[in-house]
Amino acid sequence: MSKEKIHAAFSGYMALFIIFLLIVPPVIGIVFTKQFLFFILIAAGLFMLPGFVVINPNESSVLVLFGAYKGTIRKNGFWWVNPFFVKKKISLRARNLDSEPIKVNDKIGNPIMIGVVLVWRVRETYKAAFEVDDYVHFVDIQSEAAVRKLAGHYPYDNFEDEGAEITLRSGGEEVNQKLENEISERLEIAGIEVIEARINYIAYAQEIAGAMLKRQQATAIVAARTKIVEGAVGMVEMALDALSKKGIIDLDEEKKATMVSNLMVVLTSDKDVAPVVNTGSLY
């Protein structure tokens, strides 16, 4: 497989001076001497004109002569090359790909919407120019394919897969690193360097988003209630121990049960409790 090679181009300023000498003095000579042999020099000067090429910073030009790769100019400046060279400009600047969210299936099969941000640039111009047909379009397609493959390896969350240590929603840097490695491997054939790749949007697909939201809310409510009950039991236990140690009131088992019941209702209720004041006996 061929690799990129640097082409040593001729200074454009020197070539411009030579072309000036090949065109201007012969024109003057024709006017004054009527020697039409000067046309040969003028033709040579005109032939050299298409050889100029300007390379801007972080830009390159791939040179091809009759189907044969002759090298790449990476050094910015004003250059002159063989006029028969076909020159193809390739930018070496970093580029952003902010993909639209696409619908994929996670490891469990749930449809989700996922989008990524990719920062990339051309590392090897030969591969970008000749190994793929359109390297920009190639980046788009392979990035989407990498996202689909990544989504199939992890669940969206661990509601249905409780044994999953890594999920798409909470995987963070580990998931992003996996995505970056997958895209880098796919874009290697095109000479593309992946600078950064990360998930920037992830959500359940519209058809199941409502059901999953209710499920998340129910899970959160159950978890909160569990904590409330644990705290309430501890508070009731502390209250009974304090009353017993300080001898404030002597409670039999029936009174204790009534007190525990009332305290649990007050502590675990999700609404304010309206107290009832008993002005008579406890019975």
C-alpha positions in Angstrom: 0.0 0.0 0.0 1.4 3.4 -1.0 1.9 6.0 1.7 2.0 9.8 1.7 5.3 11.3 0.5 6.4 15.0 0.7 6.9 16.7 -2.7 9.7 19.3 -2.8 8.1 22.1 -4.8 9.9 24.9 -6.6 9.7 28.4 -5.2 6.7 30.2 -6.8 8.5 33.6 -6.7 11.5 32.3 -8.6 9.3 30.6 -11.1 7.3 33.9 -11.5 10.5 35.8 -12.3 11.6 33.1 -14.8 8.2 33.3 -16.5 8.5 37.1 -16.6 11.8 36.8 -18.4 10.3 34.2 -20.9 7.4 36.5 -21.8 8.1 40.2 -21.4 11.5 40.5 -23.1 10.5 38.3 -26.1 7.4 40.4 -26.6 9.6 43.5 -26.7 11.9 41.7 -29.1 9.1 40.8 -31.5 8.0 44.4 -31.5 11.4 45.8 -32.4 13.1 43.0 -34.3 10.2 41.2 -35.9 11.9 37.9 -35.0 9.0 35.4 -34.5 11.3 32.8 -33.0 10.6 34.7 -29.7 7.2 33.0 -29.8 8.9 29.8 -28.6 10.0 31.5 -25.4 6.6 33.1 -24.9 4.9 29.8 -25.4 7.3 28.2 -22.8 6.4 31.0 -20.4 2.6 30.5 -20.9 3.0 26.8 -20.5 4.5 27.3 -17.1 1.7 29.5 -15.8 -0.7 26.7 -14.6 2.1 25.3 -12.4 1.5 27.8 -9.6 -0.1 26.6 -6.4 -0.7 28.5 -3.1 -0.8 26.4 0.1 -2.4 28.1 3.1 -1.6 27.1 6.7 -3.0 23.7 7.7 -3.7 22.9 4.1 -2.1 20.5 1.6 -2.1 19.7 -2.1 -2.0 16.2 -3.5 -0.1 16.0 -6.8 -1.0 13.5 -9.6 0.8 13.1 -12.9 -1.1 11.1 -15.5 -2.7 8.9 -12.8 0.5 8.4 -10.8 0.8 9.9 -7.3 3.8 12.2 -7.1 3.6 13.5 -3.6 1.9 16.0 -1.3 2.9 19.6 -0.6 2.2 20.4 3.1 4.4 23.4 3.6 2.4 26.6 3.3 3.6 29.2 0.8 3.7 30.1 -2.9 5.0 27.2 -5.0 5.4 26.1 -8.6 5.2 22.5 -9.8 5.0 20.6 -13.1 2.1 22.2 -15.1 0.9 18.7 -16.0 0.3 17.9 -12.3 -3.3 17.6 -11.2 -3.5 19.4 -7.9 -6.1 18.4 -5.3 -6.4 20.5 -2.2 -7.0 18.7 1.1 -7.6 20.7 4.4 -5.6 19.5 7.4 -7.6 21.6 9.8 -9.7 20.0 12.6 -13.4 19.6 11.8 -16.5 19.1 13.8 -19.2 16.6 13.1 -22.4 17.2 15.2 -24.6 14.4 14.1 -28.4 14.5 14.2 -29.7 12.0 16.8 -30.5 8.6 15.1 -32.7 5.8 16.3 -30.8 2.7 17.4 -31.5 -0.3 19.7 -29.6 -0.7 22.9 -28.3 -4.0 24.2 -31.7 -5.0 25.5 -33.5 -4.0 22.3 -35.1 -0.7 23.6 -35.3 2.0 20.8 -33.3 5.0 21.8 -32.2 8.3 20.2 -28.5 9.0 20.3 -26.3 11.7 18.8 -22.5 12.3 18.9 -20.0 15.0 18.4 -16.8 14.1 16.5 -13.7 16.2 16.1 -11.4 14.9 13.3 -8.8 15.9 10.8 -6.9 14.4 7.9 -3.6 12.8 9.0 -2.5 11.1 5.8 -3.4 12.8 2.5 -2.7 9.8 0.3 -5.3 7.6 2.0 -7.9 10.4 2.2 -7.5 11.1 -1.6 -7.2 7.6 -3.0 -8.3 4.9 -0.5 -11.9 6.2 -0.3 -14.2 7.9 -2.8 -15.2 10.9 -0.6 -13.5 11.0 2.8 -15.9 13.6 4.3 -18.9 11.4 3.4 -17.0 8.4 4.6 -16.6 10.0 8.1 -20.3 10.6 8.3 -21.3 7.1 7.4 -18.7 5.3 9.5 -19.4 7.4 12.5 -23.1 6.5 12.4 -22.1 2.8 12.0 -19.9 3.0 15.0 -22.7 4.6 17.1 -25.0 1.8 16.2 -22.5 -0.9 17.1 -21.7 0.9 20.5 -25.4 1.1 21.4 -25.8 -2.7 20.8 -23.1 -3.4 23.5 -24.6 -1.5 26.4 -28.1 -1.0 27.8 -29.5 2.5 28.1 -29.7 2.1 31.9 -29.8 -0.7 34.4 -33.6 -0.8 35.0 -33.9 -4.0 33.0 -30.3 -5.1 33.2 -29.5 -4.7 36.9 -26.2 -6.5 36.4 -24.9 -4.0 33.9 -22.0 -2.0 35.5 -21.7 0.3 32.5 -24.7 1.9 30.7 -25.0 4.4 27.9 -26.6 7.0 30.2 -24.1 6.8 33.0 -21.0 5.2 31.3 -19.3 8.6 30.9 -15.7 8.6 29.8 -15.5 4.8 29.4 -18.3 4.8 26.9 -16.9 7.8 25.1 -13.5 6.1 24.9 -15.0 3.0 23.5 -16.8 5.1 20.9 -13.6 7.0 20.0 -11.7 3.7 19.6 -14.4 2.2 17.4 -14.5 5.3 15.1 -10.7 5.6 14.9 -10.5 1.9 13.8 -13.1 2.5 11.1 -11.5 5.7 9.8 -8.0 4.4 9.7 -8.4 3.3 6.1 -9.1 6.9 5.1 -6.1 8.4 6.9 -8.4 10.2 9.4 -7.3 11.1 12.9 -10.0 11.2 15.6 -9.2 13.9 18.1 -12.4 13.5 20.2 -15.6 11.6 20.1 -18.4 11.7 22.7 -22.1 11.2 23.1 -23.9 14.6 23.2 -27.5 13.4 23.2 -29.2 10.3 24.4 -32.9 9.6 25.2 -35.5 7.0 24.8 -37.3 7.0 21.5 -40.6 8.8 21.4 -42.8 5.7 21.3 -41.5 4.4 24.7 -40.3 7.7 26.3 -43.6 8.1 28.2 -43.7 4.6 29.6 -40.0 4.7 30.6 -40.5 8.1 32.3 -43.3 6.7 34.4 -41.1 3.7 35.3 -38.3 6.0 36.3 -40.6 8.0 38.5 -42.0 4.9 40.1 -38.5 3.6 40.9 -37.6 7.0 42.4 -40.7 7.0 44.5 -40.1 3.5 45.8 -36.5 4.3 46.6 -37.5 7.5 48.5 -40.3 5.7 50.4 -37.8 3.0 51.4 -35.5 5.7 52.9 -38.4 7.4 54.6 -39.6 4.2 56.3 -36.1 3.3 57.4 -35.8 6.8 59.0 -39.2 6.6 60.6 -38.6 3.2 62.2 -35.4 4.6 63.7 -37.1 7.7 65.0 -39.9 5.7 66.6 -37.4 3.4 68.2 -35.5 6.4 69.6 -38.7 7.9 70.9 -39.8 4.7 72.8 -36.3 4.3 74.2 -36.2 7.9 75.4 -39.6 7.7 77.1 -38.7 4.4 78.8 -35.3 5.6 80.1 -36.6 8.9 81.4 -39.7 7.4 82.9 -42.0 10.1 81.5 -44.9 7.8 80.9 -45.5 4.1 81.5 -46.8 2.5 78.3 -48.1 -1.0 78.1 -47.9 -3.0 74.9 -51.2 -1.8 73.6 -50.3 1.9 74.1 -46.9 1.3 72.5 -48.6 -0.2 69.5 -51.0 2.8 69.2 -48.1 5.2 69.6 -46.0 3.4 67.0 -48.9 3.4 64.6 -49.6 7.1 65.0 -45.9 8.1 64.7 -45.4 6.0 61.5 -48.5 7.6 59.9 -47.1 11.1 60.8 -43.5 10.4 59.6 -44.3 8.5 56.4 -47.3 10.5 55.1 -46.7 12.5 52.0 -49.2 15.1 53.2 -49.4 17.2 56.3 -51.2 15.4 59.2 -54.0 17.2 61.0 -53.5 16.4 64.8 -56.4 15.4 67.0 -56.2 16.7 70.5 -57.6 14.3 73.1 -58.8 16.2 76.2 -60.0 13.1 78.0 -58.3 9.8 78.8 -56.2 7.8 76.4 -59.2 5.4 76.2 
